[in-house]
Amino acid sequence: MNPRAVPLAAFAAVLLACTAHAHGGMYRGPGNVVPTAPGSSTTGPGSTGTAGGPSSGGAGGGSTTGTGTGTAPASGAGAGPAAGPTTGAGVPPGAELGEDLTRWSYWWEFRKDPFLDLRRAVHDAGTVPGSDEFFLGGDAAAYATLRPTAKQVTEQVLPSLQRMLESTEQRDITSSCLIALAKIGVDSRYSELLPTLRSRLASHDQEIRETAALAMGISQRVAALPDLLALAGDTARGRSLCERSEVDDRTRTFALYGLGLVAWASDSATVKSMVLDAAKALLEQRDLPGFNLHVAAIGAIGLLRPELAGGEAGARVRRDALAALDAFYAADLGVGRQLVQAHVPPAMAALLRGEPDRNVVDSCVRRLVAELEDRGDERRRARELAQSAVLALGDLARPNEEGAADAWISDLLCATFESARDQQTRYFALMALGTIGGSRNRDLLIGVLESGQKALERTWAALALGTLEFVRRNATPNPDADPTSIAALRRQLAEVRNPDALGAIAVGLGLCGARDAADDLRTLLEDHRSQDELAGYLCIGLALMDDRAAIEPLRRIVASSARRPQLLLQAAIALGRLGDKSAATLLTDAMRGSAQNIAVMSSLAFAIGSIGDRRSIDALVGLMRDDAVPDLSRAFAVVALGGVADKEPEPWNAKIGRLVNYRAAVETLTNQVSGVLDIL
């Protein structure tokens, strides 16, 4: 076992049943729920090819070779939804295996990062009453930010990671070092970043090759573009970099995501056009085996952010990108490939953010509306297409106020919620209404919250209502909390007993900034401390509403949750969100004592890295260098160290998570083991 993808974020039962894999990772939501495509080398559970396991070469395949600390199960056995029905098990496309994937918490775990804004809370927060810094009085300003200094990064973190990388062949540590160095993204006087990453492309280990390719993109270096283009295109240069007769499909796929990450950070229209051309060339190859390359190509286009280039050059990139996506979306690729086409609508919506020409936006809206209005024989249309259209419309429509020009879109989404046969489409429609906002959508969501026919409907309405209020408050200078929304949520908090509903209401109240409800949430937290999932979301709700009185109870939970990784993670994130400057110290102390509990180690690594407190650096470097500590624990220390010194305010893959319909996941996107969304 290794730190690639211990599932953390959703459900304890799934979390504790899973086996960790590689790269230093976590699980955000459902894994690969798409059947293996004809011609794909990934053949399902029990085969010689694995859905995300390490590979000795070949397109997407893999062996079950041990990692040095354990053995990777074929296709992530025991880790939830598998690759598909190719073993003859009779699993239909898109079938739900195990957990109910329609639960609200999956949406939250994929999209929570901008709501939590965790790193800003720690780096920018002032002192907390009762803390050591508070009692320093006049010197408190020195503690106003806990962001690592440039000197710490270049003189302590980078040399430590580089020495670790050069002194080991252990897969977990190597993968974690590559990702950590890329997240920091700078050269040091000891080594240059890109040559370090490039040298690992020729590794005999599939995992190291794909990690190196992805890390080049995470670095956001434009200088990585030629190598990534060569890898994604399987050119002679790409094969030379890998020292292989072909670039395997997983490495090509990770290189495509890397290209998207470079384009996302660049303001150059030339860079964006080069990435677009590479992705478009793959989309035009309609008969590619498997799903991974097409999904990654769509993802890379969705990451372009043409608005950064500005002017006519940026507009041209947007037009060309939308045309490429539209052509792929309109093509008759068969029912199976519609699961891949379902990735197009969210990518289109991402491209249209910041588009000043409403005619361009409306053209895309009409395409998506047609998906909902003319379903025809639904057996011939994958349900994921409607799900994605709903999600995209939520990003494209304007607030639904009386007389608003876009009111008809919200009306359509309301009708979709009321009549669609697919439950996930209905729930996504509620979230789209919340994302769009406006008083009419608020009233509709309150109606569902109070009189929805199913408990699940009410949980989604609670989250959607909280999202609506969060968006409204952040778009308005000095806004007041909305008493109507808060009153509706508080009534439900007092009436319901279902733990899943209570968790959704707690998060919804937090998003509303309902500080008057803090006493109620703290009481519920005390009453339900034994229920890890509910208690965790109560912690998050308290943090979102900035309830400083929750700091001490949260500290006690962190201190007493050594064997409860889900609750530990949520309480630690909540402490960080509240700006508690003791959080990182509590977590690093716990990390040294948790060497045998992989789920806890992964939780701690993620929380420490997300909080980004420079005072954890010494402890992490010491743990990483300690030869008496198991390799897996040292790898997690590397993961945490890379997170602390990360150049970005959010996890690097959060931008991808917001771009996708997770119900159309493929193995290289997320499969609980080895997808880009599973990697810390």
Phi and psi in degrees as a GROMACS rama.xvg file:
@    title "Ramachandran Plot"
@    xaxis  label "Phi"
@    yaxis  label "Psi"
@TYPE xy
-152.695  179.552  ASN-2
-88.2525  26.4208  PRO-3
-73.8423  -46.0654  ARG-4
-153.526  61.3132  ALA-5
-69.3662  126.4  VAL-6
-72.3089  126.838  PRO-7
-118.826  -38.5598  LEU-8
-85.2139  -23.2018  ALA-9
-102.643  -67.4011  ALA-10
-138.009  135.071  PHE-11
-61.64  -38.5151  ALA-12
-63.1035  -43.0255  ALA-13
-67.7195  -43.6688  VAL-14
-55.9698  -50.9834  LEU-15
-75.2291  -18.7201  LEU-16
-83.1652  -16.3742  ALA-17
-85.8965  154.784  CYS-18
-104.523  134.305  THR-19
-71.3133  153.069  ALA-20
-125.232  -97.1221  HIS-21
-143.151  179.232  ALA-22
70.9037  -12.6196  HIS-23
80.5641  85.1302  GLY-24
-140.253  176.472  GLY-25
-141.22  167.026  MET-26
-112.942  126.19  TYR-27
-95.6137  -31.4709  ARG-28
-169.779  -152.345  GLY-29
-64.1108  148.027  PRO-30
-85.028  -151.462  GLY-31
-67.4184  107.563  ASN-32
-108.428  14.61  VAL-33
-104.255  136.595  VAL-34
-67.7726  152.53  PRO-35
-64.9149  133.052  THR-36
-77.201  152.291  ALA-37
-55.7375  132.976  PRO-38
88.1015  -5.29033  GLY-39
-74.9413  147.324  SER-40
-83.1114  -9.66456  SER-41
-87.4033  111.626  THR-42
-107.471  5.74258  THR-43
102.705  177.895  GLY-44
-58.4785  136.522  PRO-45
85.5417  -1.88167  GLY-46
-91.7847  177.473  SER-47
-77.4797  -21.1539  THR-48
-90.6083  144.413  GLY-49
-117.976  149.083  THR-50
-83.0603  72.5658  ALA-51
111.753  -4.65726  GLY-52
-75.089  167.682  GLY-53
-66.3231  152.144  PRO-54
-130.173  147.848  SER-55
-91.56  5.25501  SER-56
135.988  170.774  GLY-57
94.3149  162.795  GLY-58
-74.1636  101.013  ALA-59
73.462  -3.27456  GLY-60
-82.5362  -174.569  GLY-61
-176.841  163.317  GLY-62
-106.172  174.756  SER-63
-106.905  36.934  THR-64
-63.5996  140.34  THR-65
-65.541  159.278  GLY-66
-96.4695  -5.68959  THR-67
104.403  -21.3617  GLY-68
-126.081  4.44593  THR-69
166.772  -172.349  GLY-70
-122.248  133.215  THR-71
-78.5959  123.814  ALA-72
-71.7367  145.296  PRO-73
-59.3246  131.401  ALA-74
55.6707  28.4028  SER-75
64.6887  42.7866  GLY-76
-52.9527  135.17  ALA-77
81.1064  5.17496  GLY-78
-109.297  22.6912  ALA-79
105.45  -151.932  GLY-80
-55.6532  132.699  PRO-81
-97.8734  -174.462  ALA-82
-69.5244  -30.8103  ALA-83
153.786  -170.163  GLY-84
-91.1721  18.2041  PRO-85
-72.0763  -11.5268  THR-86
-87.6576  3.53929  THR-87
87.9568  13.5657  GLY-88
-76.2794  -8.89968  ALA-89
76.6705  23.4667  GLY-90
-79.9868  121.68  VAL-91
-74.6114  158.775  PRO-92
-55.9429  134.717  PRO-93
72.8537  12.5085  GLY-94
-65.399  146.191  ALA-95
-91.7883  123.952  GLU-96
-114.238  122.909  LEU-97
79.7415  -113.824  GLY-98
-60.9386  149.988  GLU-99
-78.8119  104.788  ASP-100
-75.1922  -4.67797  LEU-101
-84.4806  2.47374  THR-102
-69.5578  148.196  ARG-103
-61.4113  -30.637  TRP-104
-66.8503  -23.9042  SER-105
-64.4316  -48.0953  TYR-106
-56.5182  -45.4638  TRP-107
-61.9092  -45.4384  TRP-108
-66.3012  -31.2826  GLU-109
-75.379  -28.4023  PHE-110
-122.457  15.0079  ARG-111
-76.2632  -22.6733  LYS-112
-56.9498  -46.9686  ASP-113
-68.435  -24.258  PRO-114
-73.2452  -41.7445  PHE-115
-74.7983  -39.0649  LEU-116
46.9932  50.287  ASP-117
-65.0617  -44.8264  LEU-118
-65.8446  -36.8783  ARG-119
-63.01  -38.1663  ARG-120
-61.9278  -37.5106  ALA-121
-81.4727  -43.7008  VAL-122
-71.8959  -29.89  HIS-123
-107.666  -10.7125  ASP-124
-70.0265  149.948  ALA-125
-81.6387  -161.924  GLY-126
-79.8641  151.825  THR-127
-99.433  129.157  VAL-128
-53.4932  132.834  PRO-129
93.7986  -10.9341  GLY-130
-83.573  166.349  SER-131
-58.5789  -40.9812  ASP-132
-64.2472  -34.7156  GLU-133
-59.9854  -40.3323  PHE-134
-79.716  -4.30816  PHE-135
-79.607  -8.25331  LEU-136
59.6169  -114.753  GLY-137
-61.7697  -19.1033  GLY-138
-91.4733  9.61979  ASP-139
-61.7928  -30.8651  ALA-140
-59.9729  -28.4835  ALA-141
-65.8421  -18.194  ALA-142
-105.865  7.80245  TYR-143
-62.9616  -24.5179  ALA-144
-132.242  141.245  THR-145
-113.144  23.1825  LEU-146
-64.8305  136.122  ARG-147
-58.2252  142.378  PRO-148
-80.0957  159.775  THR-149
-59.9456  -36.9528  ALA-150
-65.8249  -41.5331  LYS-151
-59.2511  -42.6774  GLN-152
-66.8596  -47.975  VAL-153
-80.9004  -28.5872  THR-154
-101.526  -16.118  GLU-155
-122.95  -53.0012  GLN-156
-70.8569  -54.3563  VAL-157
-60.4116  -47.4812  LEU-158
-60.462  -37.2101  PRO-159
-65.0216  -43.8317  SER-160
-66.1873  -41.0419  LEU-161
-64.9531  -43.3751  GLN-162
-62.7471  -39.9489  ARG-163
-63.29  -43.8096  MET-164
-61.9405  -40.8555  LEU-165
-76.504  -16.4189  GLU-166
-101.767  4.93867  SER-167
-140.157  152.124  THR-168
-112.728  4.93112  GLU-169
-68.0155  126.76  GLN-170
-59.1145  -47.6925  ARG-171
-61.7952  -46.1964  ASP-172
-66.6592  -41.7544  ILE-173
-61.2692  -49.6053  THR-174
-59.2532  -45.0297  SER-175
-64.1971  -38.6222  SER-176
-63.9983  -42.129  CYS-177
-61.811  -45.1473  LEU-178
-66.3735  -42.2313  ILE-179
-62.1539  -45.9449  ALA-180
-60.8486  -39.3732  LEU-181
-67.9206  -38.4848  ALA-182
-63.9692  -34.7493  LYS-183
-71.6379  -45.9422  ILE-184
76.4198  19.5651  GLY-185
-129.191  156.112  VAL-186
-80.0205  158.059  ASP-187
-123.873  173.317  SER-188
-72.9303  -5.77844  ARG-189
-95.3701  -26.4634  TYR-190
-165.51  159.36  SER-191
-100.458  141.238  GLU-192
-67.2071  -55.68  LEU-193
-62.0902  -43.0086  LEU-194
-59.9219  -35.0862  PRO-195
-62.5717  -45.6879  THR-196
-69.5012  -42.0947  LEU-197
-60.0269  -36.6123  ARG-198
-64.4601  -22.5912  SER-199
-87.3679  -5.83117  ARG-200
-66.4355  -22.1225  LEU-201
-94.232  10.8075  ALA-202
-61.6377  148.895  SER-203
-76.2522  -9.16682  HIS-204
-95.8739  119.985  ASP-205
-55.0668  -43.588  GLN-206
-60.8564  -41.0264  GLU-207
-66.5206  -39.1419  ILE-208
-62.1694  -49.8327  ARG-209
-68.8895  -33.0897  GLU-210
-65.0055  -42.4589  THR-211
-61.9284  -41.4816  ALA-212
-63.8938  -46.461  ALA-213
-64.0595  -40.8727  LEU-214
-61.2223  -34.8779  ALA-215
-60.2282  -36.7701  MET-216
-73.2553  -40.7627  GLY-217
-59.7065  -31.4969  ILE-218
-64.1916  -23.0048  SER-219
64.0125  20.8796  GLN-220
-80.9701  123.226  ARG-221
-61.5207  -30.4215  VAL-222
-63.2981  -16.1118  ALA-223
-80.4953  -10.703  ALA-224
-57.0257  -48.7581  LEU-225
-57.9436  -41.7398  PRO-226
-66.6959  -43.7656  ASP-227
-66.3981  -38.7718  LEU-228
-62.7319  -40.55  LEU-229
-66.3727  -39.4241  ALA-230
-67.8933  -47.9511  LEU-231
-62.1812  -35.8149  ALA-232
-87.1189  -2.42577  GLY-233
52.2534  46.5905  ASP-234
-85.3826  174.745  THR-235
-58.6549  -39.3201  ALA-236
-65.6284  -41.2458  ARG-237
-61.3215  -42.5824  GLY-238
-65.402  -36.1817  ARG-239
-65.5983  -40.8503  SER-240
-60.5675  -37.4527  LEU-241
-87.8081  -10.9739  CYS-242
54.6901  47.6121  GLU-243
-139.62  163.969  ARG-244
-74.3124  -18.8729  SER-245
-153.799  155.531  GLU-246
-85.1976  119.161  VAL-247
-63.0034  156.494  ASP-248
-64.8447  -33.936  ASP-249
-66.1183  -42.3353  ARG-250
-65.9588  -39.6643  THR-251
-60.7399  -42.9558  ARG-252
-63.8228  -45.2913  THR-253
-67.2804  -32.1432  PHE-254
-65.7042  -36.24  ALA-255
-63.0926  -46.0033  LEU-256
-60.9295  -37.8185  TYR-257
-60.6613  -41.7071  GLY-258
-60.096  -43.2135  LEU-259
-61.223  -38.3016  GLY-260
-68.0735  -37.326  LEU-261
-65.4407  -44.8746  VAL-262
-63.942  -37.9094  ALA-263
-57.7965  -38.6151  TRP-264
-87.0285  -13.8594  ALA-265
-93.9817  146.045  SER-266
-101.315  12.1884  ASP-267
-91.2165  123.04  SER-268
-64.7982  -30.2586  ALA-269
-65.0093  -45.6784  THR-270
-60.2706  -46.0565  VAL-271
-64.176  -38.3971  LYS-272
-66.4615  -38.4373  SER-273
-63.7173  -42.3665  MET-274
-66.4486  -43.2876  VAL-275
-59.4542  -44.3786  LEU-276
-61.2494  -40.583  ASP-277
-66.1618  -43.9186  ALA-278
-68.0236  -41.2998  ALA-279
-62.8586  -38.9584  LYS-280
-59.8028  -36.7197  ALA-281
-74.5994  -38.1819  LEU-282
-63.6315  -29.7847  LEU-283
-74.6313  -14.5565  GLU-284
-88.0328  84.9517  GLN-285
-66.6739  -21.2894  ARG-286
-102.214  24.0956  ASP-287
-59.4977  140.275  LEU-288
-70.2801  146.153  PRO-289
72.3078  -177.699  GLY-290
-109.307  -19.6988  PHE-291
-62.5529  -44.9706  ASN-292
-66.247  -42.1409  LEU-293
-64.7869  -43.1836  HIS-294
-63.8677  -41.6049  VAL-295
-66.8069  -37.0066  ALA-296
-63.8773  -42.6026  ALA-297
-62.7733  -42.8803  ILE-298
-61.1692  -41.5757  GLY-299
-62.157  -39.573  ALA-300
-67.0067  -40.2682  ILE-301
-64.4082  -20.9963  GLY-302
-89.0073  2.0486  LEU-303
-63.0405  -34.6342  LEU-304
48.2178  64.5812  ARG-305
-62.7422  -21.0093  PRO-306
-63.2584  -23.6003  GLU-307
-68.4015  -30.6295  LEU-308
-73.1073  -33.015  ALA-309
71.4071  165.92  GLY-310
62.2508  -162.334  GLY-311
-66.5282  -32.9149  GLU-312
-63.53  -44.0664  ALA-313
-66.224  -40.3054  GLY-314
-62.4419  -38.1724  ALA-315
-66.2441  -41.0697  ARG-316
-59.4912  -43.9102  VAL-317
-62.723  -46.8027  ARG-318
-59.8601  -46.1459  ARG-319
-66.0063  -38.4161  ASP-320
-67.039  -44.8227  ALA-321
-63.0582  -38.6155  LEU-322
-64.401  -41.3971  ALA-323
-64.2258  -43.5075  ALA-324
-67.2534  -41.2991  LEU-325
-63.7234  -40.5265  ASP-326
-63.2545  -41.1056  ALA-327
-68.4084  -38.5806  PHE-328
-67.0775  -36.3927  TYR-329
-81.9465  -15.537  ALA-330
-68.3941  144.894  ALA-331
-87.1869  92.7617  ASP-332
-102.736  3.17191  LEU-333
93.9469  160.435  GLY-334
-60.5477  -41.914  VAL-335
-59.2743  -40.8652  GLY-336
-75.8292  -12.3569  ARG-337
-61.9717  -26.0736  GLN-338
-64.4383  -32.0744  LEU-339
-77.1867  -42.4724  VAL-340
-60.6192  -23.9236  GLN-341
-63.6976  -14.3838  ALA-342
-80.4714  -10.3747  HIS-343
-71.0647  -48.7527  VAL-344
-55.7817  -47.0015  PRO-345
-62.4235  -33.3301  PRO-346
-67.1098  -40.1845  ALA-347
-60.7371  -45.2535  MET-348
-60.5269  -39.0834  ALA-349
-63.8316  -40.3304  ALA-350
-64.1771  -28.6337  LEU-351
-88.981  -3.03859  LEU-352
-65.1603  129.359  ARG-353
84.6377  2.87837  GLY-354
-74.4328  117.888  GLU-355
-78.6035  -21.827  PRO-356
-87.3929  105.293  ASP-357
-65.2394  -24.5896  ARG-358
-62.8698  -37.1621  ASN-359
-65.8075  -42.716  VAL-360
-64.4338  -44.3354  VAL-361
-64.3223  -31.3942  ASP-362
-62.2425  -42.5993  SER-363
-68.6251  -40.169  CYS-364
-57.8487  -42.5575  VAL-365
-62.5374  -38.5901  ARG-366
-61.8982  -42.4295  ARG-367
-72.8118  -37.8975  LEU-368
-62.7134  -38.1027  VAL-369
-59.851  -32.6241  ALA-370
-63.8831  -31.6626  GLU-371
-91.2266  -32.7054  LEU-372
-82.2074  -31.9199  GLU-373
-122.394  74.4411  ASP-374
-77.7565  -23.5333  ARG-375
58.7362  -135.771  GLY-376
-80.5718  102.078  ASP-377
-62.9184  -18.6919  GLU-378
-68.2675  -17.9158  ARG-379
-100.377  3.19558  ARG-380
-124.843  121.241  ARG-381
-62.6013  136.423  ALA-382
-63.6734  -24.8046  ARG-383
-64.4528  -25.1199  GLU-384
-64.3936  -44.8221  LEU-385
-67.6349  -39.8438  ALA-386
-56.5633  -46.9643  GLN-387
-69.0428  -36.8809  SER-388
-61.9477  -41.5497  ALA-389
-62.6824  -46.851  VAL-390
-59.2324  -43.3793  LEU-391
-67.0149  -40.0724  ALA-392
-61.8408  -32.9418  LEU-393
-62.2001  -28.2984  GLY-394
-87.5092  -14.6682  ASP-395
-107.207  -23.5794  LEU-396
-84.8447  154.102  ALA-397
-91.3725  161.185  ARG-398
-51.7849  142.737  PRO-399
-91.8798  80.9381  ASN-400
-101.565  166.523  GLU-401
-58.1796  124.984  GLU-402
81.5605  5.69675  GLY-403
-66.9154  144.646  ALA-404
-63.5171  -29.8026  ALA-405
-95.9261  11.6821  ASP-406
-57.7458  -31.135  ALA-407
-64.0861  -28.8314  TRP-408
-68.7468  -44.6984  ILE-409
-63.0774  -36.6789  SER-410
-62.6515  -40.1676  ASP-411
-64.938  -41.8994  LEU-412
-65.0546  -37.8682  LEU-413
-62.1908  -44.091  CYS-414
-64.0218  -35.9424  ALA-415
-64.3575  -42.9229  THR-416
-59.6956  -38.9082  PHE-417
-78.2249  -26.3139  GLU-418
-122.867  -15.6565  SER-419
-63.8598  143.168  ALA-420
-80.8137  -30.4768  ARG-421
-80.3252  121.688  ASP-422
-64.5177  -37.8045  GLN-423
-64.2482  -38.432  GLN-424
-60.0551  -41.8334  THR-425
-62.1196  -44.717  ARG-426
-71.0553  -37.3604  TYR-427
-63.6366  -31.8031  PHE-428
-63.1216  -38.7718  ALA-429
-62.7007  -43.2873  LEU-430
-65.5123  -35.9662  MET-431
-64.1595  -39.917  ALA-432
-62.4514  -39.156  LEU-433
-66.982  -40.3144  GLY-434
-65.1692  -39.6691  THR-435
-65.4046  -45.6029  ILE-436
80.4591  -170.204  GLY-437
101.894  153.204  GLY-438
-65.3042  -33.3712  SER-439
-67.0053  -40.6958  ARG-440
-68.7933  -35.4646  ASN-441
-58.3427  -47.8479  ARG-442
-64.099  -38.3992  ASP-443
-63.0446  -44.4753  LEU-444
-65.7812  -37.383  LEU-445
-62.6071  -38.7731  ILE-446
-60.9751  -43.7156  GLY-447
-67.061  -40.535  VAL-448
-58.4591  -39.1011  LEU-449
-91.3617  -22.5931  GLU-450
-138.753  19.0363  SER-451
-58.6915  144.698  GLY-452
-75.771  -20.211  GLN-453
-126.495  149.352  LYS-454
-60.5436  -37.2792  ALA-455
-63.4003  -38.0476  LEU-456
-58.2281  -41.2038  GLU-457
-69.8303  -35.3466  ARG-458
-64.99  -42.9266  THR-459
-66.6897  -37.3718  TRP-460
-64.1681  -37.7033  ALA-461
-63.468  -45.4231  ALA-462
-66.4175  -41.758  LEU-463
-64.4574  -40.062  ALA-464
-64.6439  -41.7191  LEU-465
-62.6458  -41.0607  GLY-466
-62.2991  -43.8529  THR-467
-57.3167  -45.767  LEU-468
-70.5099  -36.2769  GLU-469
-61.8134  -46.9086  PHE-470
-62.808  -43.849  VAL-471
-61.8683  -45.3065  ARG-472
-66.1308  -33.8353  ARG-473
-81.2007  -12.005  ASN-474
-97.4068  -2.70618  ALA-475
-123.51  129.102  THR-476
-64.1971  129.684  PRO-477
49.0731  53.4406  ASN-478
-78.3524  152.395  PRO-479
-88.6104  150.464  ASP-480
-65.353  144.248  ALA-481
-81.7897  113.859  ASP-482
-66.452  -29.6751  PRO-483
-66.5294  -48.0445  THR-484
-63.556  -44.6037  SER-485
-65.1016  -41.7073  ILE-486
-61.5332  -40.7647  ALA-487
-64.0183  -43.6718  ALA-488
-66.7509  -39.1626  LEU-489
-67.9023  -34.2499  ARG-490
-61.7654  -42.2906  ARG-491
-68.4704  -36.0264  GLN-492
-60.249  -36.2301  LEU-493
-78.3203  -22.5049  ALA-494
-99.5607  -37.3835  GLU-495
-81.8602  156.563  VAL-496
-122.805  -13.8959  ARG-497
-65.3259  123.825  ASN-498
-59.7435  -38.1783  PRO-499
-64.4166  -40.8888  ASP-500
-67.4283  -40.5319  ALA-501
-61.7948  -39.8741  LEU-502
-62.9001  -43.2923  GLY-503
-65.0325  -40.8631  ALA-504
-65.5571  -39.825  ILE-505
-61.2376  -44.9579  ALA-506
-66.0179  -41.3592  VAL-507
-59.3759  -43.8618  GLY-508
-63.7976  -39.4274  LEU-509
-61.3088  -44.3858  GLY-510
-63.9137  -30.5115  LEU-511
-75.3058  -12.2014  CYS-512
70.6925  36.0617  GLY-513
-84.8402  74.1142  ALA-514
-63.8054  -25.1214  ARG-515
-64.9388  -17.7163  ASP-516
-92.1616  0.915678  ALA-517
-61.7136  -40.8455  ALA-518
-59.1593  -41.8968  ASP-519
-63.504  -42.7055  ASP-520
-67.5369  -38.1467  LEU-521
-65.6141  -38.2055  ARG-522
-63.76  -44.1692  THR-523
-62.9476  -37.6244  LEU-524
-62.3209  -42.4424  LEU-525
-65.2627  -39.2477  GLU-526
-72.6867  -27.4517  ASP-527
-119.032  28.9233  HIS-528
-62.4278  -21.9346  ARG-529
-81.9584  -11.0104  SER-530
-101.358  97.3287  GLN-531
-59.0941  -44.2993  ASP-532
-66.8172  -49.8112  GLU-533
-62.097  -46.5686  LEU-534
-59.1972  -38.609  ALA-535
-62.1345  -43.5198  GLY-536
-74.0694  -27.048  TYR-537
-64.1479  -39.5613  LEU-538
-59.5503  -45.6894  CYS-539
-64.135  -42.184  ILE-540
-59.2729  -44.0079  GLY-541
-62.3467  -40.0719  LEU-542
-67.1165  -41.3953  ALA-543
-63.7548  -31.7  LEU-544
-89.8003  7.34835  MET-545
59.5994  47.3146  ASP-546
-88.1605  96.3679  ASP-547
-66.8073  -21.7488  ARG-548
-67.4596  -13.9849  ALA-549
-83.2231  -8.42192  ALA-550
-60.4912  -48.2933  ILE-551
-63.7127  -47.1101  GLU-552
-57.6432  -37.8955  PRO-553
-67.5538  -38.8744  LEU-554
-60.0239  -41.2802  ARG-555
-65.1236  -37.6923  ARG-556
-64.7378  -45.2216  ILE-557
-60.0688  -43.074  VAL-558
-66.891  -24.7095  ALA-559
-108.907  10.42  SER-560
-113.997  37.9159  SER-561
-60.8214  -27.0054  ALA-562
-115.898  22.2618  ARG-563
-128.692  75.894  ARG-564
-60.704  -37.1102  PRO-565
-65.825  -48.1511  GLN-566
-66.5162  -39.8334  LEU-567
-57.032  -46.4395  LEU-568
-62.7917  -48.8883  LEU-569
-65.0219  -42.0064  GLN-570
-65.2847  -38.8863  ALA-571
-66.3023  -42.2434  ALA-572
-61.8985  -41.3417  ILE-573
-62.8481  -42.101  ALA-574
-60.7908  -44.2485  LEU-575
-62.213  -42.2659  GLY-576
-61.9431  -30.9716  ARG-577
-82.2731  1.02538  LEU-578
75.2423  20.498  GLY-579
-72.0129  116.074  ASP-580
-83.3422  5.92821  LYS-581
-96.3589  -8.43571  SER-582
-59.8006  -48.5137  ALA-583
-63.9067  -37.4445  ALA-584
-64.2264  -43.8588  THR-585
-58.3248  -42.3209  LEU-586
-73.6977  -41.2866  LEU-587
-67.9945  -34.4603  THR-588
-62.8771  -41.2651  ASP-589
-69.0143  -30.7459  ALA-590
-63.8494  -39.6848  MET-591
-65.5431  -28.2956  ARG-592
-94.3662  8.48737  GLY-593
-118.275  31.0256  SER-594
-62.9398  -26.5322  ALA-595
-95.8982  -2.56939  GLN-596
-112.326  100.328  ASN-597
-65.872  -41.9116  ILE-598
-62.6037  -40.5656  ALA-599
-67.0872  -42.2501  VAL-600
-60.1609  -41.9004  MET-601
-65.2094  -41.7694  SER-602
-59.262  -46.8263  SER-603
-63.5708  -44.0123  LEU-604
-61.1682  -44.1252  ALA-605
-64.6417  -44.7588  PHE-606
-65.3182  -44.8709  ALA-607
-62.2334  -45.1471  ILE-608
-65.4468  -37.9039  GLY-609
-68.5449  -37.6609  SER-610
-69.2867  -41.3249  ILE-611
71.9701  37.651  GLY-612
-88.2122  121.55  ASP-613
-61.1313  -22.3156  ARG-614
-72.7485  -9.76611  ARG-615
-85.0869  -7.79178  SER-616
-63.4446  -47.8338  ILE-617
-57.9582  -45.8586  ASP-618
-65.069  -39.6218  ALA-619
-68.6781  -41.7097  LEU-620
-62.0209  -41.9906  VAL-621
-62.7077  -42.2719  GLY-622
-66.442  -40.3288  LEU-623
-64.1761  -35.2437  MET-624
-85.6601  -10.718  ARG-625
-78.807  106.349  ASP-626
-65.7657  -18.1734  ASP-627
-78.1826  -13.4061  ALA-628
-86.8482  138.927  VAL-629
-56.1069  149.631  PRO-630
-55.4895  -39.5345  ASP-631
-62.2779  -42.3107  LEU-632
-65.2022  -38.5855  SER-633
-65.524  -37.6833  ARG-634
-63.7241  -40.0753  ALA-635
-67.3834  -33.0735  PHE-636
-63.6816  -38.1209  ALA-637
-61.7144  -45.4176  VAL-638
-56.553  -48.8157  VAL-639
-63.18  -40.7624  ALA-640
-63.6431  -42.3099  LEU-641
-62.9862  -35.7916  GLY-642
-66.88  -42.5261  GLY-643
-60.4923  -40.5135  VAL-644
-95.5306  11.4943  ALA-645
-57.6328  139.349  ASP-646
-75.5166  -16.712  LYS-647
-105.204  152.007  GLU-648
-75.4159  -22.5291  PRO-649
-120.074  161.215  GLU-650
-51.7822  141.69  PRO-651
-58.5216  -31.9106  TRP-652
-93.5332  2.8385  ASN-653
-61.7438  -35.4187  ALA-654
-65.6199  -28.8179  LYS-655
-78.1359  -40.3416  ILE-656
-59.7094  -35.2445  GLY-657
-76.2672  -9.54735  ARG-658
-94.5282  -9.64496  LEU-659
-121.941  156.916  VAL-660
-89.6693  104.978  ASN-661
-66.7485  -14.5538  TYR-662
-75.3121  -7.31591  ARG-663
-111.841  34.8962  ALA-664
-67.0958  146.955  ALA-665
-121.621  165.575  VAL-666
-59.2507  -34.792  GLU-667
-84.0539  -7.30107  THR-668
-89.2176  -59.2444  LEU-669
-159.414  127.751  THR-670
-140.791  21.5886  ASN-671
72.1696  1.21649  GLN-672
-130.116  -53.2585  VAL-673
-144.232  14.9115  SER-674
-85.9008  168.208  GLY-675
-64.4931  -25.1151  VAL-676
-85.3654  -4.70075  LEU-677
-96.5894  -1.03815  ASP-678
-105.339  128.729  ILE-679
